[in-house]
Amino acid sequence: MKSSFSFVFLLILVLQLILASAHNGKYERATYHDNYEGAAQNDQNYDDQDQKQEKGPAKYDQNYKQEREQPQNDQNYEQEDRDEQDDHAPSLDIPTLLDSLSSDDLLSFGHYSKSCPKAESIINKHVTKFVKEDRTLAPSLLRLHFHDCAVYGCDGSILLNHKGSERTAEASKSLRGFEVIDAIKAEIEEECPRTVSCADILTAASRDATFLLGGPYWDVPYGRTDGKVSIDRDADLVPMGRENITTLIEFYQSKGLNVLDLVILSGAHTIGRATCGSVQHRLYNNYAGIGRPDESLDYGYANFLTRKCRWASEYVDLDARTPQAFDNVYYKNLQGNLGLLTTDQSLYSDPRTSPIVDALADGPSDFFEHQFAVSMTKLGNILVPTVHDGGEIRTKCYSVNSNN
C-alpha cells in the first residue's frame, strides 16, 4: 500500500514538473471533425428532458435522438467548461514510450512494408466507411480491442466464434464491431494471403477509430500472431465496471500496465455508450443495501439516470457533458460526481488515482490525448510469449485455420 501511495506522489510531482517546464503560449483546443457535434447536457436540464420522454421501451430510440438534438444554452456543461479553461494553458509535447516497450523485439513498424504494403490503407478505408455509416462503431472497436488484449494478450482470441469461446460469453454479449474486422480481413486476404494477422488488424482499427472520433493518432508496430485458444470463462477476467480500485490496479499490473495507464485508458469513456444495465445497480433505492441510490452520484444526474434507465437494454452516454467529443471533460465529470460507472467515479474517490484525475482534468486536453496514445500503444503491445510463438495467421478472423 505504501509503495502505491509513493508511486502516485512521485507521478504528481512529475506531472507538475512537466506542466511547469512547458513552453508558455496560448493553448488552442484540437479541431474535431465538423460532422461530429457535441451534445452537452447540464443537470438543470435533466428534469426537462425527462418530461419530454414518452414512457415505454419502444419510444427510447426516438427519445435518445431528441436528447442529442437539444439546443445548448448559456448555462450548459460545455459553456461551464469554457469558463473554466485557462486561456494561457501551456502546450505539451509528451514523449513516446515506444522505445521502452517489452515487446519491441517481437513487433516492428515495418513488418508489412514489403509483404503487404497496402494493409494500413485497407484497414483505414473500411474503418472510415463503417464509422461514417454508424459512428457508434468507433468506440465499440476500442472496447473490442481492450477485451482482446485483456485476456491472453492481443492475439485476436475475442474474434473466434465457436461454442464456448470468449465471444459467446455472457460478458461479451454487448461487444460490437466484428463485421468491420471481417470485412477488412476479406480484402487483405485477397491482396496478400496469410500475411496479416487478425490481431494486427484489430489493433490498427482501434487506432483509426480513435482518430476518426477526433482523438490522437499513433504509429502501430506489427507482427502479432493469432491465438488458437478462446474460452468463454476467461472473458470474465475483463473489468466490467463494478470493480474497486485495488482490483483494477492489480489487473492492470498483471498486464504490465500501471496506475497512470489505468486512469488514462479509462478516459476512453469520453466517447461511447453503456447499457443501462451497467448502472442500474447504482439507482432505484437499492445501492449497497443503503435504501437509496448511490450517494456518490450527483443528485440531478442520478435523477436523470433513474428516469432514463428503466430498461437495462437501453443505452446511456458514458460522458454526460460532451459525449460526441474526444476530450478531457470525462475527468471534469468525475470531479463533479458525474461518472457513469462505479469504476469511473471510484477513480476520483480513491487517493491512489484521484490526483491523476485532477491533473488530467485541470490540464489541457492535449495532455490527455498524447498520453492516451502512449497508453494505447502499451495496451496493444501486450503479448503472451507462449501464445505469440504458438500462434498463426488466420485466413478468417472468426475461425482457426484448422477449421477452414
C-alpha positions as CSV (number, residue, x, y, z in Angstrom):
1,M,0.0,0.0,0.0
2,K,2.9,2.4,0.9
3,S,4.5,1.8,-2.5
4,S,1.3,2.6,-4.3
5,F,1.0,5.9,-2.5
6,S,4.6,6.7,-3.2
7,F,4.1,6.0,-6.9
8,V,1.2,8.4,-7.1
9,F,3.0,11.0,-5.1
10,L,6.0,10.7,-7.5
11,L,3.7,10.8,-10.5
12,I,2.1,14.0,-9.5
13,L,5.5,15.6,-8.9
14,V,6.5,14.6,-12.4
15,L,3.3,15.9,-13.9
16,Q,3.8,19.2,-12.1
17,L,7.3,19.5,-13.4
18,I,6.1,18.8,-16.9
19,L,3.5,21.5,-16.6
20,A,5.9,23.9,-15.0
21,S,8.6,23.5,-17.7
22,A,6.3,23.6,-20.7
23,H,6.5,26.4,-23.2
24,N,4.3,29.4,-22.5
25,G,1.8,30.3,-25.1
26,K,-1.9,30.3,-25.9
27,Y,-3.5,26.9,-25.9
28,E,-6.0,26.1,-28.6
29,R,-8.3,23.1,-28.5
30,A,-7.9,20.4,-31.0
31,T,-10.2,20.7,-34.0
32,Y,-12.6,17.9,-34.3
33,H,-14.4,16.7,-37.4
34,D,-17.2,19.0,-38.4
35,N,-19.8,16.3,-38.6
36,Y,-19.2,15.1,-35.0
37,E,-21.2,17.6,-33.0
38,G,-21.0,17.7,-29.2
39,A,-24.2,17.0,-27.3
40,A,-23.5,18.6,-23.9
41,Q,-26.2,18.4,-21.2
42,N,-26.5,20.1,-17.8
43,D,-28.1,19.0,-14.6
44,Q,-30.6,21.8,-14.8
45,N,-32.0,20.2,-17.9
46,Y,-32.4,16.7,-16.6
47,D,-35.9,17.1,-15.4
48,D,-36.9,18.9,-18.6
49,Q,-35.5,16.1,-20.7
50,D,-37.4,13.5,-18.6
51,Q,-40.7,15.3,-19.1
52,K,-40.2,15.2,-22.8
53,Q,-39.6,11.4,-22.8
54,E,-42.5,9.2,-23.6
55,K,-43.0,6.1,-21.5
56,G,-42.4,2.7,-22.8
57,P,-39.4,0.9,-24.2
58,A,-40.5,1.3,-27.8
59,K,-40.1,5.1,-27.5
60,Y,-36.5,5.3,-26.2
61,D,-34.6,5.2,-29.6
62,Q,-36.6,8.3,-30.7
63,N,-36.1,10.0,-27.3
64,Y,-32.3,9.4,-27.5
65,K,-32.2,11.2,-30.8
66,Q,-34.2,14.0,-29.4
67,E,-31.9,14.4,-26.5
68,R,-28.8,14.6,-28.7
69,E,-30.5,17.3,-30.9
70,Q,-31.5,19.6,-28.0
71,P,-30.2,23.1,-28.3
72,Q,-27.5,24.2,-25.9
73,N,-27.9,27.1,-23.7
74,D,-25.6,29.5,-21.9
75,Q,-25.7,27.5,-18.7
76,N,-24.9,24.1,-20.1
77,Y,-21.9,22.0,-19.3
78,E,-19.9,23.0,-22.4
79,Q,-20.2,26.7,-21.5
80,E,-19.2,25.8,-17.9
81,D,-16.1,24.1,-19.3
82,R,-15.1,27.1,-21.4
83,D,-15.5,29.4,-18.4
84,E,-13.0,27.3,-16.5
85,Q,-10.5,26.9,-19.3
86,D,-7.2,28.8,-18.9
87,D,-6.5,30.9,-22.0
88,H,-2.8,30.7,-21.3
89,A,-2.5,27.0,-20.5
90,P,0.8,25.5,-21.7
91,S,1.3,23.3,-24.7
92,L,2.8,19.9,-24.0
93,D,4.9,17.5,-26.0
94,I,4.6,14.2,-24.3
95,P,7.4,11.8,-25.2
96,T,6.5,8.4,-26.7
97,L,7.3,5.3,-24.7
98,L,7.7,3.1,-27.8
99,D,11.4,2.5,-27.3
100,S,10.9,1.1,-23.8
101,L,8.1,-1.4,-24.6
102,S,8.9,-5.0,-23.7
103,S,7.5,-6.4,-27.0
104,D,9.8,-4.3,-29.3
105,D,11.8,-7.5,-30.1
106,L,8.6,-9.2,-31.4
107,L,6.9,-6.2,-33.2
108,S,8.2,-3.7,-35.7
109,F,6.8,-0.8,-37.7
110,G,8.0,-2.1,-41.0
111,H,6.7,-5.6,-40.5
112,Y,4.4,-5.4,-43.6
113,S,6.3,-2.8,-45.6
114,K,7.3,-5.5,-48.2
115,S,4.9,-8.4,-47.6
116,C,1.6,-6.3,-47.5
117,P,2.3,-2.6,-48.1
118,K,-1.4,-1.7,-48.6
119,A,-2.5,-3.3,-45.3
120,E,-2.9,0.0,-43.4
121,S,-4.7,1.8,-46.2
122,I,-7.2,-1.1,-46.5
123,I,-7.8,-1.1,-42.7
124,N,-8.3,2.7,-42.7
125,K,-10.7,2.6,-45.7
126,H,-13.0,0.1,-44.1
127,V,-13.0,1.7,-40.7
128,T,-13.7,5.1,-42.2
129,K,-16.6,3.6,-44.2
130,F,-18.2,1.8,-41.3
131,V,-17.8,4.7,-38.8
132,K,-19.3,7.1,-41.4
133,E,-22.4,4.9,-41.6
134,D,-22.5,4.3,-37.8
135,R,-20.4,6.4,-35.6
136,T,-21.1,4.2,-32.5
137,L,-18.9,1.5,-34.1
138,A,-15.8,3.6,-33.4
139,P,-15.9,3.3,-29.5
140,S,-17.1,-0.2,-30.0
141,L,-13.8,-1.1,-31.8
142,L,-11.8,0.4,-28.9
143,R,-13.7,-1.7,-26.5
144,L,-13.3,-4.8,-28.6
145,H,-9.5,-4.3,-28.7
146,F,-9.4,-3.8,-25.0
147,H,-11.3,-7.1,-24.4
148,D,-9.0,-8.9,-26.8
149,C,-5.8,-7.7,-25.1
150,A,-7.1,-8.2,-21.6
151,V,-7.2,-12.0,-21.7
152,Y,-4.3,-13.7,-23.5
153,G,-2.7,-10.5,-24.7
154,C,-3.5,-9.0,-28.1
155,D,-4.0,-12.2,-30.1
156,G,-7.4,-11.9,-31.7
157,S,-8.9,-14.5,-29.4
158,I,-12.0,-12.4,-28.8
159,L,-12.8,-12.7,-32.6
160,L,-13.1,-16.5,-32.6
161,N,-16.7,-17.5,-32.9
162,H,-17.3,-21.0,-31.8
163,K,-19.2,-22.7,-28.9
164,G,-17.5,-21.9,-25.6
165,S,-15.4,-19.0,-27.0
166,E,-14.8,-15.6,-25.3
167,R,-17.1,-14.1,-27.9
168,T,-20.0,-16.2,-26.8
169,A,-19.6,-15.5,-23.1
170,E,-22.2,-13.5,-21.2
171,A,-19.6,-10.8,-20.5
172,S,-19.1,-10.3,-24.2
173,K,-22.7,-10.0,-25.3
174,S,-22.6,-6.3,-25.8
175,L,-19.4,-6.3,-27.8
176,R,-19.7,-5.0,-31.4
177,G,-17.6,-4.3,-34.5
178,F,-16.8,-7.9,-35.6
179,E,-18.2,-7.2,-39.0
180,V,-15.7,-4.4,-39.5
181,I,-12.8,-6.8,-38.8
182,D,-14.2,-9.5,-41.1
183,A,-14.6,-7.0,-44.0
184,I,-11.0,-5.8,-43.6
185,K,-9.7,-9.3,-43.4
186,A,-11.5,-10.4,-46.5
187,E,-9.9,-7.7,-48.7
188,I,-6.5,-8.1,-47.1
189,E,-6.6,-11.9,-47.8
190,E,-7.2,-11.1,-51.5
191,E,-4.3,-8.6,-51.5
192,C,-1.8,-10.6,-49.5
193,P,-3.0,-14.1,-48.4
194,R,-1.9,-15.5,-45.0
195,T,0.2,-12.5,-44.2
196,V,-1.6,-10.0,-41.9
197,S,-2.9,-11.3,-38.6
198,C,-6.4,-10.5,-37.2
199,A,-4.8,-9.3,-34.0
200,D,-2.8,-6.7,-36.0
201,I,-6.0,-5.6,-37.9
202,L,-8.0,-5.1,-34.7
203,T,-5.1,-3.1,-33.1
204,A,-4.8,-0.8,-36.1
205,A,-8.6,-0.5,-36.5
206,S,-8.9,0.8,-32.9
207,R,-6.2,3.4,-33.6
208,D,-8.0,4.6,-36.8
209,A,-11.4,4.6,-34.9
210,T,-9.9,6.8,-32.2
211,F,-8.6,9.3,-34.8
212,L,-11.9,9.4,-36.6
213,L,-13.5,10.5,-33.3
214,G,-11.2,13.4,-33.0
215,G,-8.6,11.6,-30.8
216,P,-4.9,11.2,-31.3
217,Y,-3.1,9.2,-34.0
218,W,-0.1,6.9,-33.2
219,D,2.1,4.5,-35.1
220,V,1.2,0.9,-34.6
221,P,4.0,-1.8,-34.6
222,Y,3.0,-5.0,-36.3
223,G,3.9,-8.7,-36.1
224,R,1.2,-10.1,-33.7
225,T,0.0,-13.6,-34.3
226,D,-3.5,-15.0,-33.9
227,G,-4.1,-17.3,-30.9
228,K,-5.7,-20.6,-31.3
229,V,-7.4,-20.8,-27.9
230,S,-10.5,-18.9,-26.8
231,I,-12.5,-19.9,-23.7
232,D,-15.7,-18.3,-22.6
233,R,-15.0,-18.2,-18.8
234,D,-11.8,-16.2,-19.5
235,A,-14.0,-13.3,-20.7
236,D,-14.9,-12.8,-17.0
237,L,-11.4,-11.6,-16.3
238,V,-12.1,-8.3,-18.1
239,P,-13.2,-5.5,-15.8
240,M,-17.0,-4.9,-16.2
241,G,-17.5,-1.5,-14.4
242,R,-18.1,-2.6,-10.8
243,E,-14.7,-3.4,-9.6
244,N,-12.9,-1.5,-6.8
245,I,-9.6,0.4,-7.5
246,T,-7.4,-2.2,-5.8
247,T,-8.8,-4.9,-8.1
248,L,-8.3,-2.7,-11.2
249,I,-4.7,-1.8,-10.2
250,E,-3.8,-5.4,-9.7
251,F,-5.4,-6.3,-13.1
252,Y,-3.5,-3.6,-15.0
253,Q,-0.3,-4.5,-13.2
254,S,-0.7,-8.2,-14.3
255,K,-0.7,-6.9,-17.9
256,G,2.4,-4.8,-17.5
257,L,0.4,-1.6,-17.2
258,N,0.5,0.9,-14.3
259,V,-1.8,3.2,-12.4
260,L,-1.3,6.0,-14.9
261,D,-2.4,3.7,-17.7
262,L,-5.5,2.7,-15.7
263,V,-6.6,6.3,-15.4
264,I,-5.7,7.2,-18.9
265,L,-7.3,4.2,-20.6
266,S,-10.5,4.8,-18.5
267,G,-10.6,8.1,-20.4
268,A,-11.8,6.2,-23.4
269,H,-15.2,6.7,-21.8
270,T,-15.0,10.3,-23.1
271,I,-16.9,8.8,-26.0
272,G,-19.3,5.9,-26.5
273,R,-22.3,4.5,-24.6
274,A,-23.0,1.8,-22.0
275,T,-26.1,-0.3,-21.4
276,C,-28.3,0.9,-18.6
277,G,-27.9,-2.5,-17.1
278,S,-24.4,-1.5,-16.1
279,V,-25.6,1.4,-14.0
280,Q,-28.9,0.3,-12.7
281,H,-27.3,-1.2,-9.5
282,R,-26.4,2.4,-8.5
283,L,-30.1,3.5,-8.8
284,Y,-33.6,2.7,-7.7
285,N,-33.0,3.0,-3.9
286,N,-31.1,-0.3,-3.5
287,Y,-27.4,0.6,-3.8
288,A,-25.3,-1.4,-1.4
289,G,-28.3,-2.0,0.8
290,I,-28.4,1.6,2.0
291,G,-32.0,2.1,0.9
292,R,-31.3,4.9,-1.6
293,P,-29.3,5.5,-4.8
294,D,-25.5,5.7,-4.8
295,E,-24.7,8.9,-3.0
296,S,-21.5,9.4,-5.0
297,L,-23.7,10.3,-8.0
298,D,-24.7,14.0,-8.5
299,Y,-28.3,14.3,-7.4
300,G,-29.5,15.8,-10.7
301,Y,-27.6,13.2,-12.7
302,A,-28.9,10.3,-10.6
303,N,-32.5,11.7,-11.1
304,F,-31.9,11.8,-14.9
305,L,-30.5,8.2,-15.0
306,T,-33.3,6.8,-12.8
307,R,-35.8,8.0,-15.4
308,K,-33.8,7.2,-18.5
309,C,-32.6,3.7,-17.4
310,R,-35.9,2.0,-16.6
311,W,-34.9,-0.8,-19.0
312,A,-31.5,-2.5,-18.8
313,S,-31.2,-2.8,-22.6
314,E,-31.3,0.9,-23.2
315,Y,-28.1,2.9,-23.8
316,V,-26.8,6.0,-22.0
317,D,-23.7,8.2,-22.8
318,L,-20.6,7.4,-20.8
319,D,-19.7,11.2,-20.9
320,A,-22.6,13.3,-19.6
321,R,-21.3,16.5,-20.9
322,T,-19.5,16.1,-24.2
323,P,-20.3,12.6,-25.4
324,Q,-19.5,13.4,-29.1
325,A,-16.0,14.9,-28.4
326,F,-12.8,13.1,-27.6
327,D,-11.5,15.4,-24.8
328,N,-10.6,15.5,-21.1
329,V,-14.1,16.5,-19.9
330,Y,-14.5,12.9,-18.8
331,Y,-12.2,13.8,-15.9
332,K,-14.0,17.0,-15.1
333,N,-17.2,14.9,-14.9
334,L,-15.6,12.8,-12.2
335,Q,-14.8,15.9,-10.2
336,G,-18.5,16.8,-10.3
337,N,-19.7,13.3,-9.4
338,L,-20.9,12.6,-13.0
339,G,-19.1,9.3,-13.5
340,L,-21.5,6.8,-15.0
341,L,-19.9,3.5,-14.0
342,T,-18.8,2.6,-10.5
343,T,-15.2,2.2,-11.7
344,D,-15.4,5.7,-13.3
345,Q,-16.4,7.5,-10.1
346,S,-14.1,5.4,-8.0
347,L,-11.1,6.9,-9.8
348,Y,-11.9,10.2,-8.0
349,S,-12.7,8.8,-4.6
350,D,-9.5,6.7,-4.2
351,P,-6.4,8.6,-3.1
352,R,-4.2,6.5,-5.4
353,T,-5.9,7.7,-8.5
354,S,-7.7,11.0,-7.7
355,P,-4.6,13.2,-8.0
356,I,-4.1,11.9,-11.5
357,V,-7.7,12.7,-12.4
358,D,-7.2,16.2,-11.1
359,A,-4.1,16.6,-13.2
360,L,-5.8,15.4,-16.3
361,A,-9.0,17.5,-15.7
362,D,-7.2,20.7,-14.9
363,G,-4.5,20.4,-17.6
364,P,-5.0,20.9,-21.4
365,S,-6.8,18.3,-23.3
366,D,-3.7,17.8,-25.4
367,F,-2.0,16.3,-22.4
368,F,-4.6,13.6,-22.1
369,E,-4.7,12.9,-25.8
370,H,-0.9,12.5,-26.1
371,Q,-0.8,10.2,-23.0
372,F,-3.8,8.2,-24.3
373,A,-1.7,7.4,-27.5
374,V,1.1,6.2,-25.3
375,S,-1.1,4.0,-23.1
376,M,-3.0,2.6,-26.1
377,T,0.4,1.6,-27.6
378,K,1.3,-0.2,-24.4
379,L,-2.1,-1.9,-24.4
380,G,-1.7,-3.0,-28.0
381,N,1.8,-4.4,-27.3
382,I,0.7,-6.8,-24.6
383,L,1.8,-10.2,-25.7
384,V,2.0,-13.6,-24.0
385,P,5.1,-15.2,-25.5
386,T,3.7,-18.8,-25.5
387,V,0.6,-17.6,-27.2
388,H,2.5,-15.5,-29.7
389,D,5.0,-18.2,-30.6
390,G,2.3,-20.8,-31.0
391,G,0.0,-18.5,-33.0
392,E,-0.9,-18.4,-36.7
393,I,-2.1,-16.0,-39.3
394,R,-5.8,-16.8,-39.6
395,T,-7.5,-16.7,-43.1
396,K,-10.8,-15.9,-41.4
397,C,-10.8,-14.0,-38.1
398,Y,-13.7,-15.9,-36.6
399,S,-12.1,-19.3,-37.0
400,V,-8.8,-21.0,-36.6
401,N,-7.2,-22.3,-39.8
402,S,-7.7,-26.0,-39.0
403,N,-11.4,-25.4,-39.2
404,N,-11.3,-23.6,-42.6
